[in-house]
């Protein structure tokens, strides 16, 4: 799977799962607790590949072999 597709799928699924798990308005106010829990499991499951994809991309976009560590360091700092 292409990294862009993987990231878009992960972020989209995490957003949808967060809305299902935490929304307390309108039609989503009556979501059963089991569905909220399942949405949180989906949030964690779909969110897992995002860091792995970003670290794999850091290896590709580093300007050179000597700058891989710096690129990964920047990735970690910007994600905090």
C-alpha positions as CSV (number, residue, x, y, z in Angstrom):
1,X,0.0,0.0,0.0
2,X,1.3,3.5,-0.8
3,X,2.3,5.6,2.2
4,X,-0.1,8.4,1.4
5,X,-3.0,6.0,1.2
6,X,-2.0,4.3,4.4
7,X,-1.7,7.7,6.2
8,X,-5.0,9.0,4.8
9,X,-6.8,5.8,5.8
10,X,-5.3,5.8,9.3
11,X,-6.0,9.5,10.0
12,X,-9.5,9.2,8.5
13,X,-10.4,6.1,10.5
14,X,-9.0,7.6,13.7
15,X,-11.2,10.7,13.2
16,X,-14.3,8.7,12.6
17,X,-13.6,6.4,15.5
18,X,-13.0,9.4,17.8
19,X,-16.3,11.0,16.8
20,X,-18.1,7.7,17.4
21,X,-16.4,7.1,20.7
22,X,-16.7,10.6,22.2
23,X,-19.6,12.4,20.5
24,X,-22.4,13.3,22.8
25,X,-24.8,15.2,20.5
26,X,-27.6,14.5,18.1
27,X,-28.0,11.0,16.9
28,X,-24.7,10.0,18.3
29,X,-25.8,10.7,21.9
30,X,-27.4,7.3,22.1
31,X,-24.5,5.2,21.0
32,X,-24.2,2.1,23.3
33,X,-21.1,1.8,25.5
34,X,-20.0,-1.4,23.7
35,X,-20.0,0.5,20.4
36,X,-17.9,3.3,21.9
37,X,-15.5,0.8,23.2
38,X,-15.3,-0.9,19.8
39,X,-14.7,2.6,18.2
40,X,-11.8,3.1,20.6
41,X,-10.3,-0.2,19.7
42,X,-10.5,0.8,16.0
43,X,-8.9,4.2,16.9
44,X,-5.9,2.4,18.4
45,X,-5.8,-0.3,15.7
46,X,-5.9,2.1,12.7
47,X,-3.6,4.6,14.4
48,X,-0.8,2.1,14.8
49,X,0.5,2.1,11.3
50,X,0.8,5.9,11.2
51,X,4.1,6.1,13.1
52,X,5.6,3.2,11.3
53,X,4.7,4.8,8.0
54,X,6.2,8.1,9.0
55,X,9.5,6.5,10.2
56,X,9.7,4.5,6.9
57,X,9.2,7.7,5.0
58,X,11.9,9.4,7.0
59,X,14.4,7.0,5.7
60,X,13.3,7.8,2.1
61,X,13.2,11.5,2.4
62,X,16.5,12.0,4.3
63,X,18.9,14.1,2.1
64,X,21.6,11.5,2.5
65,X,22.7,8.5,4.6
66,X,24.5,10.7,7.1
67,X,21.3,12.6,7.8
68,X,18.9,9.8,8.5
69,X,19.3,10.1,12.3
70,X,18.7,13.9,12.1
71,X,15.6,13.4,10.0
72,X,14.2,10.8,12.4
73,X,15.0,13.2,15.3
74,X,13.1,16.0,13.6
75,X,10.2,13.6,13.0
76,X,10.1,12.8,16.7
77,X,10.3,16.4,17.8
78,X,7.6,17.6,15.4
79,X,5.2,14.8,16.4
80,X,5.4,15.6,20.1
